[in-house]
């Protein structure tokens, strides 16, 4: 596209370019441009900015926001530009998209903001967004992912900055209901523990349940309903700071402590189960496996044997065990 305008390149003073007008911007202002700055410092701006003259005499950027920012930080007084006379905003925005899309991978939020702008400013229908743009942006062209993108683009900037670095989009969308200090805490935890998608979801769901309980039950873990307070009062904050443990081990210990806080009867059940199982005096070849967290109705029994005689003896022993009060009490724990 630049070759078409080569004879129209002009040098424009950087202070005449209005970088605050981000109507055509595809890039996110907080993403790093360090690599681009190194390139511009070594070779200059190889691809000119595309700008549009405004009524105030300034120029609004259509294409080249990142290049302008790199040049500004490097102290460029003049920047090569192509002044565009077209007034079709949708065409210019699509050209800005193409300029970015073919030169670098787009962040999910960049795609989200573009879809929101196309819908709210240009009035494109959901069908047009799905048919004409989502595939172009390498997004699944369905209503679920369209709505997710629109919701992400409407998030507070603080939360937008966490999307994919390190938080999963679906987790970020749920964090909206939390206080700002609690959002910051979760972001810190996910970064420090290097949590993947599944662990982020598990931790968020557990903390959110505790937060809800704390906010509605005076006798809960924290009467304020604050995740930050709960984190401190539960002892999770101390575990978080224990540098003797790996991030993975610290997360496991924190999650177990919070889980026990969420299910206060669990510790008592585990202790009672161990007492009853010890009273059964199970032989080594017979093992009981209760469901995790005692959430289930069945106990698996593992019987190992090397001969038919051992199998018969094991079956006889199981028959004896099945008739004990201890087994009955174990089943009542489920």
C-alpha positions in Angstrom: 0.0 0.0 0.0 2.9 2.4 0.7 4.2 2.2 -2.8 1.0 3.7 -4.1 1.7 6.8 -2.1 5.5 7.1 -2.5 5.3 10.4 -4.3 3.2 11.9 -1.6 5.6 11.5 1.4 6.1 14.7 3.3 8.1 15.4 6.5 5.8 16.7 9.3 7.0 18.1 12.6 6.3 15.6 15.4 4.7 18.2 17.6 2.0 18.7 14.9 0.9 15.1 15.1 -1.9 14.5 17.7 -1.0 11.1 19.3 -3.9 11.5 21.7 -6.5 10.9 19.0 -6.5 7.1 18.9 -9.6 6.6 16.8 -7.7 4.6 14.2 -5.4 2.9 16.7 -5.1 -0.8 16.6 -2.2 -1.1 19.0 -2.5 -1.0 22.8 -0.7 1.9 24.3 0.8 -0.1 27.2 2.4 -2.9 25.1 6.2 -2.7 24.8 7.8 -1.1 21.8 11.4 -1.6 22.8 12.2 -3.8 19.8 10.7 -1.3 17.4 12.6 1.5 19.1 15.9 -0.4 18.5 14.9 -0.8 14.8 14.0 2.9 14.4 17.1 4.0 16.1 19.3 1.9 13.8 17.5 2.4 10.4 15.0 5.2 10.9 11.3 5.0 9.9 11.3 2.9 6.8 7.5 2.9 6.5 5.9 6.4 6.7 2.9 7.2 8.9 -0.4 7.7 7.3 -2.1 10.8 8.8 -5.2 13.0 8.2 -5.3 16.8 8.5 -7.8 18.1 11.1 -9.6 21.4 11.3 -7.2 22.6 14.0 -4.3 22.2 11.7 -2.9 19.2 13.5 -2.6 15.7 12.0 -4.4 12.6 13.4 -2.6 9.3 12.9 -4.4 6.7 10.8 -1.5 4.2 10.5 1.7 4.2 12.5 0.9 4.8 16.1 3.8 2.5 17.3 6.2 4.0 14.9 5.3 7.5 16.0 5.7 6.6 19.7 9.1 5.1 19.0 10.2 8.2 17.0 8.9 10.5 19.7 10.8 8.7 22.5 14.0 8.8 20.3 13.6 12.6 19.9 12.7 12.8 16.2 11.7 16.3 15.3 10.3 15.4 11.9 8.6 12.2 10.8 7.9 11.0 7.2 4.1 10.9 6.6 1.6 10.4 3.9 -1.4 12.7 4.2 -4.6 11.0 3.4 -7.5 12.9 1.9 -10.1 10.1 2.0 -13.0 10.6 4.4 -14.3 7.0 4.5 -13.4 6.1 8.1 -14.3 2.5 7.8 -12.0 2.0 4.8 -9.1 3.8 6.6 -9.7 1.7 9.8 -9.6 -1.5 7.8 -6.3 -0.4 6.1 -4.9 0.3 9.6 -5.9 -3.2 10.6 -4.1 -4.7 7.6 -1.0 -2.7 8.2 -0.8 -4.1 11.8 -2.0 -7.6 11.0 0.6 -8.4 8.4 3.6 -7.1 10.4 3.0 -8.5 13.9 0.7 -10.8 15.9 -2.3 -8.9 17.4 -3.1 -9.1 21.0 -6.5 -10.4 21.9 -7.5 -7.0 23.3 -6.5 -5.3 20.1 -8.9 -7.5 18.3 -11.5 -6.9 21.0 -11.3 -3.1 20.8 -11.5 -3.2 17.0 -14.7 -5.2 17.1 -16.2 -2.9 19.7 -15.4 0.2 17.5 -16.8 -1.5 14.4 -20.0 -2.2 16.2 -20.5 1.0 18.2 -19.1 3.7 15.9 -19.7 2.1 12.4 -22.9 0.3 13.4 -21.8 -3.1 12.0 -24.2 -6.0 12.9 -23.0 -9.0 14.8 -23.4 -11.0 11.6 -21.1 -8.6 9.8 -18.5 -8.8 12.5 -18.6 -12.6 12.6 -18.6 -13.0 8.8 -16.2 -10.3 7.7 -13.8 -9.7 10.6 -13.5 -12.5 13.2 -12.0 -15.0 10.8 -9.7 -12.2 9.6 -8.6 -11.8 13.2 -8.1 -15.5 13.7 -11.0 -15.7 16.2 -13.8 -18.3 16.2 -16.7 -16.7 14.4 -19.4 -17.3 16.9 -21.6 -15.3 19.2 -19.8 -16.5 22.4 -16.4 -15.3 21.3 -17.8 -12.1 19.9 -19.5 -11.3 23.2 -16.4 -12.2 25.1 -14.3 -9.8 23.0 -16.9 -7.0 23.5 -16.9 -7.6 27.2 -13.1 -7.5 27.4 -12.9 -4.2 25.5 -15.3 -2.7 28.1 -13.2 -3.7 31.1 -11.4 -1.1 33.3 -7.9 -0.5 32.0 -6.4 -2.0 35.2 -8.0 -5.4 34.3 -7.3 -5.0 30.5 -3.6 -4.8 31.3 -3.7 -8.3 32.9 -5.4 -10.1 29.9 -3.0 -12.9 28.8 -0.3 -11.4 31.0 -0.8 -13.5 33.0 -4.6 -13.9 33.3 -6.9 -15.9 31.2 -9.7 -13.8 29.6 -12.5 -15.7 31.2 -11.0 -15.2 34.6 -10.4 -11.5 34.1 -14.1 -11.1 33.1 -15.1 -12.7 36.4 -12.7 -10.5 38.4 -14.9 -7.4 37.6 -17.1 -8.2 40.6 -14.1 -8.0 43.0 -12.7 -4.9 44.7 -9.7 -3.3 43.0 -7.2 -4.4 45.8 -8.5 -7.9 45.4 -8.0 -7.9 41.7 -4.5 -6.7 42.2 -3.9 -9.5 44.7 -5.1 -12.2 42.3 -2.9 -10.7 39.5 0.1 -10.8 41.8 -0.6 -14.4 42.9 -1.1 -15.7 39.3 2.2 -14.0 38.3 4.2 -15.2 41.3 2.9 -18.8 41.2 3.0 -18.9 37.4 -0.5 -20.2 37.2 -1.9 -21.8 34.1 -5.5 -21.7 32.9 -6.8 -24.5 35.0 -5.1 -23.4 38.2 -6.3 -19.8 37.7 -9.9 -21.0 37.4 -9.6 -23.3 40.4 -8.1 -20.6 42.6 -10.6 -17.9 41.5 -13.6 -20.2 42.1 -12.4 -21.1 45.6 -11.6 -17.5 46.6 -14.8 -16.3 45.1 -16.8 -18.8 47.2 -14.9 -17.8 50.3 -15.5 -14.1 49.5 -19.2 -14.7 49.1 -19.4 -16.6 52.4 -17.4 -14.0 54.2 -19.6 -11.2 53.0 -22.9 -12.9 54.0 -22.0 -14.8 57.1 -20.7 -12.9 60.2 -19.0 -16.1 61.5 -17.3 -16.6 58.1 -13.5 -16.4 57.7 -13.6 -12.6 57.3 -16.7 -10.4 58.0 -15.5 -7.9 55.4 -15.8 -10.1 52.3 -12.4 -9.0 51.3 -10.2 -11.5 49.5 -7.1 -9.5 50.6 -8.1 -9.8 54.2 -9.0 -13.5 53.8 -5.6 -14.1 52.2 -3.9 -12.7 55.2 -6.1 -14.2 57.9 -6.0 -17.7 56.4 -2.2 -17.9 56.5 -1.9 -18.0 52.7 0.1 -14.8 52.7 2.8 -16.4 54.9 3.0 -19.4 52.6 3.2 -17.1 49.6 6.4 -15.5 51.0 8.1 -18.8 51.9 11.0 -18.8 49.5 12.1 -22.2 50.6 9.3 -23.7 48.5 9.0 -23.7 44.8 6.1 -21.6 43.3 4.3 -24.8 42.5 4.6 -26.2 46.1 3.6 -22.8 47.5 0.4 -22.8 45.4 -0.4 -26.4 46.4 -0.1 -25.5 50.1 -2.1 -22.3 49.7 -4.8 -24.0 47.8 -5.1 -26.8 50.4 -5.3 -24.3 53.3 -8.0 -22.3 51.5 -9.9 -25.5 50.6 -10.0 -26.5 54.2 -11.3 -23.0 55.1 -14.0 -23.4 52.5 -14.9 -26.9 53.7 -14.4 -26.8 57.5 -15.8 -30.3 58.1 -13.3 -31.8 55.7 -10.4 -32.0 58.3 -12.6 -33.6 60.8 -13.8 -36.1 58.2 -10.3 -36.9 57.2 -9.2 -37.5 60.8 -12.2 -39.7 61.6 -11.6 -41.7 58.4 -8.0 -42.4 59.3 -9.0 -43.5 62.8 -11.7 -45.8 61.5 -9.4 -47.3 58.8 -6.7 -47.9 61.4 -9.2 -49.8 63.5 -10.0 -52.1 60.6 -6.4 -53.3 60.5 -6.5 -53.8 56.7 -3.8 -56.2 55.4 -1.3 -54.7 52.9 -3.1 -56.4 49.9 -6.3 -54.5 50.6 -6.6 -50.7 50.1 -9.5 -48.3 50.5 -9.7 -45.3 48.2 -12.3 -42.7 49.3 -13.4 -40.0 46.8 -11.4 -36.8 46.9 -12.7 -34.3 49.5 -15.2 -37.0 50.4 -17.4 -35.8 47.6 -19.0 -38.9 46.2 -20.9 -42.0 47.3 -18.5 -44.8 46.5 -15.3 -46.2 48.0 -12.9 -48.0 45.6 -11.3 -51.2 47.0 -8.0 -52.4 45.6 -7.3 -56.1 46.2 -3.9 -57.5 45.1 -3.0 -61.2 45.0 -0.5 -63.6 43.5 -2.4 -66.8 43.7 -6.0 -68.2 43.9 -5.4 -68.9 47.6 -4.6 -65.2 48.2 -7.6 -64.1 46.3 -9.9 -66.4 48.3 -8.3 -65.2 51.6 -8.7 -61.6 50.4 -12.3 -62.1 49.6 -12.9 -63.7 53.0 -11.2 -60.8 54.7 -13.3 -58.3 52.8 -16.5 -60.1 53.8 -15.5 -59.8 57.4 -14.6 -56.1 57.0 -17.9 -55.3 55.3 -19.8 -56.4 58.4 -18.0 -54.1 60.8 -19.3 -50.9 62.4 -16.2 -49.1 61.2 -17.1 -49.6 57.5 -20.7 -48.4 58.3 -19.3 -45.3 59.9 -16.8 -44.7 57.1 -19.8 -44.8 54.6 -21.6 -42.2 56.7 -18.8 -39.8 56.2 -19.5 -39.6 52.5 
